[in-house]
Amino acid sequence: MSVKATVQRQYQTKVDQAALAVTCELQRPPEGWIATVRKALGISAAQLGRMVGRTRANISAAERSEQNDRATLQTMHTLAEAMGCKFVYAIVPAQGGIEDVLKMRAWEKARRIVSRASTHMALEKQSLTSGQIEDQIERLALELLRDHPSDFWEDT
């Protein structure tokens, strides 16, 4: 295994471990995490504002920003820390692990390449059967997974 492949495997392991840690599928509460935690702790918006050197209006604005997916990571971290909590942030695969994302991409890319080639062959009266097409897609997908060409994420 090459150094590049080893490093990529280490990154994959980190992401897969993070995905396992959030498998309970956390969903943001309707009021957002800032307001929910603040209320659970019995802290008023004015009190939280004083804790971080901001006004009650700033805290309310931060809570609305979170609900609208506009809160900054820094704001989330600062407010969580002020409330004695930890802000957790991760990007993890929607389903499964990194290997699943790679497989899905390889099959998608292989299907597109084989479909394009199959269309050209049909124009030349050299069509493949659907079984042959599926075999070619599988062969190419496995090759793409093994070699990861530089255009793996390109839609060509």
N, CA and C atoms as an extended XYZ file, in Angstrom:
468
Properties=species:S:1:pos:R:3:atomname:S:1:resname:S:1:resid:I:1 pbc="F F F"
N         0.855       -1.179        0.000 N   MET     1
C         0.000        0.000        0.000 CA  MET     1
C         0.896        1.236        0.000 C   MET     1
N         0.577        2.177       -0.876 N   SER     2
C         1.377        3.383       -1.000 CA  SER     2
C         1.163        4.298        0.206 C   SER     2
N         2.051        5.265        0.363 N   VAL     3
C         1.940        6.237        1.452 CA  VAL     3
C         0.637        7.012        1.300 C   VAL     3
N         0.334        7.424        0.057 N   LYS     4
C        -0.902        8.175       -0.196 CA  LYS     4
C        -2.128        7.352        0.209 C   LYS     4
N        -2.142        6.091       -0.139 N   ALA     5
C        -3.271        5.217        0.211 CA  ALA     5
C        -3.355        5.016        1.721 C   ALA     5
N        -2.215        4.912        2.381 N   THR     6
C        -2.190        4.749        3.837 CA  THR     6
C        -2.754        5.983        4.526 C   THR     6
N        -2.342        7.151        4.060 N   VAL     7
C        -2.839        8.402        4.639 CA  VAL     7
C        -4.343        8.526        4.403 C   VAL     7
N        -4.789        8.188        3.183 N   GLN     8
C        -6.221        8.256        2.891 CA  GLN     8
C        -6.988        7.290        3.794 C   GLN     8
N        -6.455        6.117        4.022 N   ARG     9
C        -7.103        5.128        4.891 CA  ARG     9
C        -7.202        5.671        6.322 C   ARG     9
N        -6.167        6.387        6.797 N   GLN    10
C        -6.203        6.981        8.133 CA  GLN    10
C        -7.312        8.032        8.231 C   GLN    10
N        -7.454        8.846        7.197 N   TYR    11
C        -8.537        9.841        7.177 CA  TYR    11
C        -9.898        9.143        7.167 C   TYR    11
N       -10.014        8.087        6.389 N   GLN    12
C       -11.270        7.339        6.326 CA  GLN    12
C       -11.642        6.801        7.699 C   GLN    12
N       -10.658        6.298        8.416 N   THR    13
C       -10.896        5.757        9.754 CA  THR    13
C       -11.397        6.842       10.697 C   THR    13
N       -10.793        8.035       10.616 N   LYS    14
C       -11.246        9.151       11.467 CA  LYS    14
C       -12.704        9.491       11.198 C   LYS    14
N       -13.066        9.595        9.918 N   VAL    15
C       -14.442        9.952        9.561 CA  VAL    15
C       -15.403        8.845        9.974 C   VAL    15
N       -15.027        7.600        9.741 N   ASP    16
C       -15.892        6.485       10.114 CA  ASP    16
C       -16.101        6.427       11.628 C   ASP    16
N       -15.060        6.731       12.402 N   GLN    17
C       -15.202        6.764       13.861 CA  GLN    17
C       -16.152        7.874       14.288 C   GLN    17
N       -16.055        9.034       13.644 N   ALA    18
C       -16.974       10.135       13.948 CA  ALA    18
C       -18.401        9.743       13.602 C   ALA    18
N       -18.575        9.060       12.483 N   ALA    19
C       -19.917        8.624       12.070 CA  ALA    19
C       -20.507        7.669       13.102 C   ALA    19
N       -19.685        6.781       13.633 N   LEU    20
C       -20.166        5.861       14.667 CA  LEU    20
C       -20.591        6.609       15.926 C   LEU    20
N       -19.874        7.688       16.229 N   ALA    21
C       -20.182        8.460       17.432 CA  ALA    21
C       -21.515        9.189       17.330 C   ALA    21
N       -21.975        9.454       16.115 N   VAL    22
C       -23.246       10.174       15.954 CA  VAL    22
C       -24.333        9.300       15.339 C   VAL    22
N       -24.221        8.004       15.532 N   THR    23
C       -25.200        7.104       14.930 CA  THR    23
C       -26.591        7.255       15.522 C   THR    23
N       -26.715        7.925       16.651 N   CYS    24
C       -28.044        8.121       17.229 CA  CYS    24
C       -28.824        9.161       16.453 C   CYS    24
N       -28.262        9.654       15.362 N   GLU    25
C       -28.910       10.631       14.485 CA  GLU    25
C       -29.466       11.822       15.246 C   GLU    25
N       -28.567       12.572       15.830 N   LEU    26
C       -28.947       13.795       16.530 CA  LEU    26
C       -29.663       14.746       15.590 C   LEU    26
N       -30.743       15.283       16.050 N   GLN    27
C       -31.446       16.287       15.269 CA  GLN    27
C       -31.572       17.534       16.106 C   GLN    27
N       -31.342       18.661       15.475 N   ARG    28
C       -31.445       19.931       16.173 CA  ARG    28
C       -32.879       20.118       16.657 C   ARG    28
N       -33.045       20.486       17.933 N   PRO    29
C       -34.392       20.765       18.441 CA  PRO    29
C       -35.003       21.948       17.689 C   PRO    29
N       -36.327       22.027       17.638 N   PRO    30
C       -36.988       23.121       16.904 CA  PRO    30
C       -36.499       24.514       17.318 C   PRO    30
N       -36.217       24.712       18.607 N   GLU    31
C       -35.737       26.019       19.076 CA  GLU    31
C       -34.243       26.203       18.824 C   GLU    31
N       -33.547       25.139       18.452 N   GLY    32
C       -32.103       25.170       18.278 CA  GLY    32
C       -31.407       24.740       19.564 C   GLY    32
N       -30.133       24.391       19.436 N   TRP    33
C       -29.374       23.910       20.590 CA  TRP    33
C       -29.083       25.016       21.600 C   TRP    33
N       -28.807       26.222       21.126 N   ILE    34
C       -28.470       27.308       22.052 CA  ILE    34
C       -29.634       27.533       23.010 C   ILE    34
N       -30.814       27.753       22.465 N   ALA    35
C       -31.990       28.027       23.302 CA  ALA    35
C       -32.355       26.820       24.165 C   ALA    35
N       -32.263       25.627       23.599 N   THR    36
C       -32.634       24.422       24.344 CA  THR    36
C       -31.731       24.206       25.552 C   THR    36
N       -30.427       24.320       25.332 N   VAL    37
C       -29.481       24.123       26.441 CA  VAL    37
C       -29.608       25.262       27.453 C   VAL    37
N       -29.726       26.470       26.950 N   ARG    38
C       -29.869       27.636       27.832 CA  ARG    38
C       -31.081       27.452       28.745 C   ARG    38
N       -32.203       27.062       28.178 N   LYS    39
C       -33.422       26.865       28.969 CA  LYS    39
C       -33.304       25.665       29.900 C   LYS    39
N       -32.635       24.615       29.440 N   ALA    40
C       -32.438       23.431       30.298 CA  ALA    40
C       -31.612       23.786       31.530 C   ALA    40
N       -30.673       24.721       31.366 N   LEU    41
C       -29.826       25.152       32.479 CA  LEU    41
C       -30.466       26.264       33.304 C   LEU    41
N       -31.581       26.799       32.816 N   GLY    42
C       -32.249       27.870       33.533 CA  GLY    42
C       -31.530       29.203       33.426 C   GLY    42
N       -30.859       29.420       32.304 N   ILE    43
C       -30.122       30.663       32.068 CA  ILE    43
C       -30.978       31.547       31.165 C   ILE    43
N       -31.162       32.794       31.543 N   SER    44
C       -31.912       33.714       30.676 CA  SER    44
C       -30.999       34.190       29.547 C   SER    44
N       -31.598       34.705       28.481 N   ALA    45
C       -30.811       35.242       27.372 CA  ALA    45
C       -29.935       36.401       27.853 C   ALA    45
N       -30.474       37.203       28.767 N   ALA    46
C       -29.708       38.332       29.308 CA  ALA    46
C       -28.504       37.828       30.103 C   ALA    46
N       -28.709       36.765       30.906 N   GLN    47
C       -27.605       36.213       31.702 CA  GLN    47
C       -26.525       35.629       30.797 C   GLN    47
N       -26.940       34.887       29.778 N   LEU    48
C       -25.965       34.315       28.851 CA  LEU    48
C       -25.216       35.433       28.127 C   LEU    48
N       -25.936       36.475       27.759 N   GLY    49
C       -25.294       37.618       27.121 CA  GLY    49
C       -24.210       38.215       28.001 C   GLY    49
N       -24.529       38.392       29.282 N   ARG    50
C       -23.521       38.954       30.203 CA  ARG    50
C       -22.320       38.020       30.333 C   ARG    50
N       -22.567       36.705       30.293 N   MET    51
C       -21.485       35.729       30.433 CA  MET    51
C       -20.476       35.827       29.290 C   MET    51
N       -20.949       36.255       28.116 N   VAL    52
C       -20.057       36.324       26.950 CA  VAL    52
C       -19.820       37.752       26.468 C   VAL    52
N       -20.263       38.716       27.256 N   GLY    53
C       -20.034       40.111       26.901 CA  GLY    53
C       -20.903       40.603       25.754 C   GLY    53
N       -22.124       40.083       25.678 N   ARG    54
C       -23.065       40.504       24.638 CA  ARG    54
C       -24.393       40.878       25.278 C   ARG    54
N       -25.291       41.382       24.472 N   THR    55
C       -26.609       41.764       24.986 CA  THR    55
C       -27.601       40.617       24.820 C   THR    55
N       -28.750       40.753       25.497 N   ARG    56
C       -29.824       39.774       25.355 CA  ARG    56
C       -30.249       39.699       23.889 C   ARG    56
N       -30.298       40.847       23.235 N   ALA    57
C       -30.680       40.895       21.823 CA  ALA    57
C       -29.692       40.110       20.955 C   ALA    57
N       -28.386       40.181       21.295 N   ASN    58
C       -27.378       39.407       20.547 CA  ASN    58
C       -27.607       37.911       20.708 C   ASN    58
N       -27.970       37.493       21.919 N   ILE    59
C       -28.223       36.072       22.168 CA  ILE    59
C       -29.463       35.623       21.391 C   ILE    59
N       -30.508       36.425       21.424 N   SER    60
C       -31.719       36.107       20.659 CA  SER    60
C       -31.408       36.013       19.166 C   SER    60
N       -30.577       36.925       18.695 N   ALA    61
C       -30.186       36.910       17.280 CA  ALA    61
C       -29.385       35.643       16.957 C   ALA    61
N       -28.511       35.236       17.868 N   ALA    62
C       -27.726       34.012       17.667 CA  ALA    62
C       -28.638       32.788       17.622 C   ALA    62
N       -29.649       32.780       18.488 N   GLU    63
C       -30.599       31.662       18.495 CA  GLU    63
C       -31.383       31.602       17.182 C   GLU    63
N       -31.799       32.755       16.679 N   ARG    64
C       -32.496       32.784       15.387 CA  ARG    64
C       -31.560       32.370       14.258 C   ARG    64
N       -30.321       32.823       14.329 N   SER    65
C       -29.330       32.461       13.307 CA  SER    65
C       -29.136       30.955       13.262 C   SER    65
N       -29.082       30.331       14.426 N   GLU    66
C       -28.924       28.884       14.459 CA  GLU    66
C       -30.120       28.207       13.802 C   GLU    66
N       -31.320       28.668       14.111 N   GLN    67
C       -32.531       28.078       13.521 CA  GLN    67
C       -32.544       28.220       12.001 C   GLN    67
N       -31.924       29.287       11.493 N   ASN    68
C       -31.896       29.546       10.050 CA  ASN    68
C       -30.612       29.051        9.386 C   ASN    68
N       -29.858       28.221       10.098 N   ASP    69
C       -28.591       27.682        9.587 CA  ASP    69
C       -27.593       28.772        9.221 C   ASP    69
N       -27.567       29.832       10.005 N   ARG    70
C       -26.668       30.960        9.736 CA  ARG    70
C       -25.688       31.226       10.889 C   ARG    70
N       -25.801       30.495       11.978 N   ALA    71
C       -24.900       30.715       13.112 CA  ALA    71
C       -23.481       30.306       12.731 C   ALA    71
N       -22.509       31.070       13.176 N   THR    72
C       -21.118       30.725       12.880 CA  THR    72
C       -20.640       29.656       13.857 C   THR    72
N       -19.634       28.939       13.451 N   LEU    73
C       -19.044       27.925       14.330 CA  LEU    73
C       -18.488       28.593       15.584 C   LEU    73
N       -17.884       29.759       15.408 N   GLN    74
C       -17.310       30.478       16.548 CA  GLN    74
C       -18.394       30.837       17.559 C   GLN    74
N       -19.536       31.327       17.090 N   THR    75
C       -20.635       31.669       17.996 CA  THR    75
C       -21.118       30.434       18.742 C   THR    75
N       -21.318       29.344       18.026 N   MET    76
C       -21.785       28.109       18.660 CA  MET    76
C       -20.786       27.649       19.727 C   MET    76
N       -19.507       27.694       19.389 N   HIS    77
C       -18.464       27.274       20.325 CA  HIS    77
C       -18.442       28.175       21.559 C   HIS    77
N       -18.481       29.494       21.343 N   THR    78
C       -18.420       30.462       22.446 CA  THR    78
C       -19.600       30.296       23.399 C   THR    78
N       -20.804       30.182       22.846 N   LEU    79
C       -21.992       30.069       23.692 CA  LEU    79
C       -22.038       28.716       24.408 C   LEU    79
N       -21.648       27.664       23.722 N   ALA    80
C       -21.612       26.347       24.364 CA  ALA    80
C       -20.640       26.365       25.542 C   ALA    80
N       -19.464       26.906       25.322 N   GLU    81
C       -18.443       26.966       26.367 CA  GLU    81
C       -18.923       27.797       27.558 C   GLU    81
N       -19.576       28.914       27.273 N   ALA    82
C       -20.087       29.780       28.349 CA  ALA    82
C       -21.114       29.046       29.208 C   ALA    82
N       -21.836       28.106       28.607 N   MET    83
C       -22.847       27.343       29.346 CA  MET    83
C       -22.277       26.049       29.937 C   MET    83
N       -20.952       25.914       29.883 N   GLY    84
C       -20.316       24.726       30.448 CA  GLY    84
C       -20.494       23.489       29.582 C   GLY    84
N       -20.692       23.708       28.297 N   CYS    85
C       -20.916       22.604       27.361 CA  CYS    85
C       -19.818       22.581       26.298 C   CYS    85
N       -19.909       21.621       25.431 N   LYS    86
C       -18.945       21.470       24.347 CA  LYS    86
C       -19.714       21.499       23.034 C   LYS    86
N       -19.259       22.301       22.091 N   PHE    87
C       -19.861       22.336       20.759 CA  PHE    87
C       -19.223       21.245       19.929 C   PHE    87
N       -20.032       20.387       19.341 N   VAL    88
C       -19.546       19.262       18.541 CA  VAL    88
C       -19.933       19.508       17.092 C   VAL    88
N       -18.964       19.356       16.202 N   TYR    89
C       -19.179       19.629       14.784 CA  TYR    89
C       -18.536       18.509       13.990 C   TYR    89
N       -19.254       17.939       13.046 N   ALA    90
C       -18.686       16.864       12.238 CA  ALA    90
C       -19.388       16.797       10.890 C   ALA    90
N       -18.674       16.321        9.913 N   ILE    91
C       -19.260       15.968        8.633 CA  ILE    91
C       -19.038       14.471        8.487 C   ILE    91
N       -20.124       13.736        8.409 N   VAL    92
C       -20.035       12.283        8.334 CA  VAL    92
C       -20.897       11.782        7.171 C   VAL    92
N       -20.605       10.609        6.663 N   PRO    93
C       -21.419       10.058        5.580 CA  PRO    93
C       -22.885        9.936        6.011 C   PRO    93
N       -23.777       10.217        5.073 N   ALA    94
C       -25.209       10.153        5.371 CA  ALA    94
C       -25.626        8.741        5.775 C   ALA    94
N       -25.011        7.752        5.140 N   GLN    95
C       -25.295        6.359        5.472 CA  GLN    95
C       -24.000        5.574        5.361 C   GLN    95
N       -23.800        4.654        6.280 N   GLY    96
C       -22.609        3.819        6.230 CA  GLY    96
C       -21.345        4.591        6.544 C   GLY    96
N       -20.264        4.194        5.869 N   GLY    97
C       -18.969        4.837        6.092 CA  GLY    97
C       -18.402        5.403        4.811 C   GLY    97
N       -17.180        5.862        4.894 N   ILE    98
C       -16.495        6.455        3.744 CA  ILE    98
C       -16.417        5.462        2.588 C   ILE    98
N       -16.162        4.220        2.902 N   GLU    99
C       -16.065        3.185        1.865 CA  GLU    99
C       -17.370        3.100        1.065 C   GLU    99
N       -18.498        3.269        1.745 N   ASP   100
C       -19.796        3.240        1.065 CA  ASP   100
C       -19.954        4.430        0.119 C   ASP   100
N       -19.475        5.599        0.543 N   VAL   101
C       -19.540        6.793       -0.308 CA  VAL   101
C       -18.681        6.572       -1.558 C   VAL   101
N       -17.493        6.009       -1.366 N   LEU   102
C       -16.609        5.740       -2.495 CA  LEU   102
C       -17.223        4.722       -3.457 C   LEU   102
N       -17.824        3.669       -2.912 N   LYS   103
C       -18.457        2.653       -3.767 CA  LYS   103
C       -19.599        3.254       -4.574 C   LYS   103
N       -20.415        4.068       -3.919 N   MET   104
C       -21.539        4.686       -4.606 CA  MET   104
C       -21.038        5.567       -5.756 C   MET   104
N       -19.980        6.335       -5.496 N   ARG   105
C       -19.430        7.202       -6.534 CA  ARG   105
C       -18.846        6.380       -7.682 C   ARG   105
N       -18.136        5.300       -7.356 N   ALA   106
C       -17.527        4.461       -8.394 CA  ALA   106
C       -18.610        3.853       -9.291 C   ALA   106
N       -19.687        3.353       -8.701 N   TRP   107
C       -20.773        2.767       -9.494 CA  TRP   107
C       -21.461        3.834      -10.336 C   TRP   107
N       -21.673        5.006       -9.773 N   GLU   108
C       -22.312        6.108      -10.498 CA  GLU   108
C       -21.459        6.517      -11.701 C   GLU   108
N       -20.161        6.664      -11.473 N   LYS   109
C       -19.250        7.079      -12.547 CA  LYS   109
C       -19.147        5.978      -13.609 C   LYS   109
N       -19.038        4.743      -13.164 N   ALA   110
C       -18.946        3.617      -14.100 CA  ALA   110
C       -20.217        3.531      -14.946 C   ALA   110
N       -21.371        3.689      -14.322 N   ARG   111
C       -22.638        3.623      -15.051 CA  ARG   111
C       -22.688        4.715      -16.137 C   ARG   111
N       -22.227        5.915      -15.796 N   ARG   112
C       -22.238        7.018      -16.751 CA  ARG   112
C       -21.283        6.743      -17.917 C   ARG   112
N       -20.094        6.247      -17.616 N   ILE   113
C       -19.094        5.977      -18.659 CA  ILE   113
C       -19.580        4.866      -19.585 C   ILE   113
N       -20.066        3.780      -18.996 N   VAL   114
C       -20.526        2.641      -19.806 CA  VAL   114
C       -21.757        3.024      -20.622 C   VAL   114
N       -22.634        3.805      -20.035 N   SER   115
C       -23.834        4.239      -20.762 CA  SER   115
C       -23.452        5.060      -21.986 C   SER   115
N       -22.493        5.973      -21.807 N   ARG   116
C       -22.046        6.804      -22.923 CA  ARG   116
C       -21.407        5.934      -24.016 C   ARG   116
N       -20.568        4.982      -23.596 N   ALA   117
C       -19.911        4.102      -24.567 CA  ALA   117
C       -20.946        3.216      -25.261 C   ALA   117
N       -21.920        2.750      -24.505 N   SER   118
C       -22.958        1.889      -25.055 CA  SER   118
C       -23.782        2.625      -26.103 C   SER   118
N       -24.049        3.899      -25.869 N   THR   119
C       -24.794        4.713      -26.837 CA  THR   119
C       -24.020        4.813      -28.148 C   THR   119
N       -22.719        5.056      -28.051 N   HIS   120
C       -21.891        5.149      -29.257 CA  HIS   120
C       -21.848        3.811      -29.993 C   HIS   120
N       -21.765        2.725      -29.231 N   MET   121
C       -21.725        1.401      -29.854 CA  MET   121
C       -23.047        1.101      -30.559 C   MET   121
N       -24.159        1.524      -29.951 N   ALA   122
C       -25.469        1.291      -30.567 CA  ALA   122
C       -25.574        2.044      -31.885 C   ALA   122
N       -25.009        3.244      -31.928 N   LEU   123
C       -25.028        4.019      -33.167 CA  LEU   123
C       -24.252        3.315      -34.270 C   LEU   123
N       -23.284        2.505      -33.870 N   GLU   124
C       -22.472        1.763      -34.833 CA  GLU   124
C       -22.967        0.332      -34.994 C   GLU   124
N       -24.176        0.073      -34.522 N   LYS   125
C       -24.810       -1.249      -34.628 CA  LYS   125
C       -23.986       -2.337      -33.938 C   LYS   125
N       -23.402       -1.990      -32.760 N   GLN   126
C       -22.602       -2.943      -31.983 CA  GLN   126
C       -23.104       -2.979      -30.542 C   GLN   126
N       -24.392       -2.973      -30.365 N   SER   127
C       -24.991       -2.911      -29.030 CA  SER   127
C       -24.616       -4.098      -28.163 C   SER   127
N       -24.525       -3.842      -26.854 N   LEU   128
C       -24.307       -4.890      -25.864 CA  LEU   128
C       -25.648       -5.255      -25.250 C   LEU   128
N       -25.748       -6.467      -24.728 N   THR   129
C       -26.959       -6.862      -24.019 CA  THR   129
C       -26.967       -6.164      -22.664 C   THR   129
N       -28.124       -6.114      -22.013 N   SER   130
C       -28.188       -5.465      -20.698 CA  SER   130
C       -27.283       -6.188      -19.701 C   SER   130
N       -27.154       -7.500      -19.828 N   GLY   131
C       -26.259       -8.259      -18.954 CA  GLY   131
C       -24.799       -7.877      -19.165 C   GLY   131
N       -24.413       -7.701      -20.429 N   GLN   132
C       -23.046       -7.295      -20.739 CA  GLN   132
C       -22.777       -5.881      -20.220 C   GLN   132
N       -23.786       -5.027      -20.341 N   ILE   133
C       -23.631       -3.655      -19.843 CA  ILE   133
C       -23.422       -3.673      -18.335 C   ILE   133
N       -24.221       -4.444      -17.611 N   GLU   134
C       -24.073       -4.535      -16.152 CA  GLU   134
C       -22.718       -5.115      -15.772 C   GLU   134
N       -22.240       -6.099      -16.519 N   ASP   135
C       -20.909       -6.669      -16.264 CA  ASP   135
C       -19.824       -5.610      -16.444 C   ASP   135
N       -19.946       -4.802      -17.490 N   GLN   136
C       -18.964       -3.744      -17.745 CA  GLN   136
C       -19.003       -2.685      -16.653 C   GLN   136
N       -20.208       -2.348      -16.190 N   ILE   137
C       -20.333       -1.369      -15.107 CA  ILE   137
C       -19.645       -1.897      -13.856 C   ILE   137
N       -19.897       -3.147      -13.515 N   GLU   138
C       -19.277       -3.732      -12.321 CA  GLU   138
C       -17.760       -3.779      -12.449 C   GLU   138
N       -17.261       -4.211      -13.615 N   ARG   139
C       -15.813       -4.286      -13.836 CA  ARG   139
C       -15.180       -2.910      -13.692 C   ARG   139
N       -15.789       -1.909      -14.325 N   LEU   140
C       -15.238       -0.556      -14.285 CA  LEU   140
C       -15.328        0.042      -12.880 C   LEU   140
N       -16.436       -0.181      -12.179 N   ALA   141
C       -16.586        0.346      -10.816 CA  ALA   141
C       -15.503       -0.221       -9.902 C   ALA   141
N       -15.238       -1.499       -9.997 N   LEU   142
C       -14.193       -2.118       -9.168 CA  LEU   142
C       -12.821       -1.556       -9.517 C   LEU   142
N       -12.597       -1.313      -10.796 N   GLU   143
C       -11.334       -0.708      -11.227 CA  GLU   143
C       -11.203        0.718      -10.690 C   GLU   143
N       -12.288        1.494      -10.750 N   LEU   144
C       -12.275        2.863      -10.225 CA  LEU   144
C       -12.014        2.873       -8.723 C   LEU   144
N       -12.606        1.922       -8.009 N   LEU   145
C       -12.383        1.832       -6.562 CA  LEU   145
C       -10.938        1.497       -6.243 C   LEU   145
N       -10.364        0.619       -7.041 N   ARG   146
C        -8.995        0.171       -6.792 CA  ARG   146
C        -7.983        1.263       -7.128 C   ARG   146
N        -8.194        1.985       -8.235 N   ASP   147
C        -7.180        2.915       -8.731 CA  ASP   147
C        -7.428        4.379       -8.389 C   ASP   147
N        -8.652        4.764       -8.084 N   HIS   148
C        -9.001        6.177       -7.794 CA  HIS   148
C        -8.306        7.134       -8.750 C   HIS   148
N        -8.731        7.181      -10.011 N   PRO   149
C        -8.095        8.104      -10.959 CA  PRO   149
C        -8.291        9.549      -10.522 C   PRO   149
N        -7.469       10.431      -11.054 N   SER   150
C        -7.530       11.832      -10.649 CA  SER   150
C        -8.876       12.480      -10.963 C   SER   150
N        -9.611       11.944      -11.937 N   ASP   151
C       -10.917       12.510      -12.276 CA  ASP   151
C       -12.078       11.759      -11.615 C   ASP   151
N       -11.784       11.043      -10.538 N   PHE   152
C       -12.795       10.231       -9.844 CA  PHE   152
C       -14.024       11.044       -9.476 C   PHE   152
N       -13.834       12.280       -9.042 N   TRP   153
C       -14.961       13.115       -8.604 CA  TRP   153
C       -15.442       14.070       -9.692 C   TRP   153
N       -14.898       13.947      -10.889 N   GLU   154
C       -15.344       14.775      -12.018 CA  GLU   154
C       -16.536       14.093      -12.677 C   GLU   154
N       -17.451       14.868      -13.217 N   ASP   155
C       -18.620       14.319      -13.887 CA  ASP   155
C       -18.408       14.240      -15.396 C   ASP   155
N       -17.301       13.656      -15.804 N   THR   156
C       -17.011       13.553      -17.232 CA  THR   156
C       -17.383       12.202      -17.766 C   THR   156
